[in-house]
Structures are given as structure tokens and as C-alpha cells.
Amino acid sequence: MLAISITKGDYGRCLNLKGELDMETLATLEQAAEVQEGERQLKINLAGVSFIDSTGLRGLLEIQRRWSMKGGEVRVINPCPEIAEVFRLVGMEELLDYSDQSKVTGGEY
């Protein structure tokens, strides 16, 4: 299961994820991450994600690609230490705009 709460800012949204990001839940994230008119930024807050599989990793890259094609940017933030280690092991740190910062609010846009 994956729950997503959305924080809106001046230039985009922050998707705050809670649960597992895998084959069964990726469609939920993809729907929430669709580029909307006038948005320039999307932050995906992984602070509440307890598990990610290869489908979830691929999905993050695909979301970033879609936004980039429309002139936007995606930043993945706050993974737990275990997920940050998965990013490191598979080289995702080099492929994603990724940071390990404290939780964000809509005011950071």
C-alpha cells in the first residue's frame, strides 16, 4: 500500500509518500506525479517509504524523464537510510536529483 499526501507551493508540488513503492503501487505514484500546467518542480518525499523494488526505482527515473521533457525538474528527497543505501548500490544517486534533507513544506518552492 502507498499513501500520498500533496503539499502545493508556488512552482509545483511535493508528494509525501508513505508505504511501499513497488509494482503494485507505482501506478498510484505515476498518477499523482503527472505534470500539470504551470508547474516547474516536483519533489518526491520518500521519508515515509519503507520499501522500494526495481519497479519503483524505474518509476522514479521515468517520472523524472517525463518532467524533464516538459521543462520541469524532479527532486527525490528524504529517503530512509535503507533506501538511500539501495540508491547508492544501484547508482541512482548519479541518475536522480536526489538529496537527503529534512522534511519539506510547500513554502520551500
PyMOL commands that set and color helices and strands:
alter all, ss='L'
color gray80, all
select helices_A, chain A and resi 26-32+54-69+81-90+92-95+106-108
alter helices_A, ss='H'
color red, helices_A
select strands_A, chain A and resi 2-8+12-21+41-52+73-77+98-99
alter strands_A, ss='S'
color yellow, strands_A
deselect
rebuild
show_as cartoon
